[in-house]
Amino acid sequence: MHTEHLIQMANSIGDFFAAMPDADEARADLATHIQRFWEPRMRRGILEHLDKARGEGLNAIVLQALQQHRARLA
């Protein structure tokens, strides 16, 4: 899967969770969504993008969620 598509998907998910009033809960729920519904190769792809390009193109909430909850997404 192309990195650009993963970024788009992650940002769309982030847009939904960004509307939550509790930012910590939003980041945790975003990470849970990715953990549950993205297959392992998709999760690996977005984490590789985080490592190689420092998450360029990702919305702030997505970037923070991936950084904070990386261990359970790997």
Sequence and secondary structure as in RCSB ss.txt:
>XXXX:A:sequence
MHTEHLIQMANSIGDFFAAMPDADEARADLATHIQRFWEPRMRRGILEHLDKARGEGLNAIVLQALQQHRARLA
>XXXX:A:secstr
  HHHHHHHHHHHHHHHHTSS HHHHHHHHHHHHHHHS HHHHHHHHHHHHHHTTTT  HHHHHHHHHTHHHH 
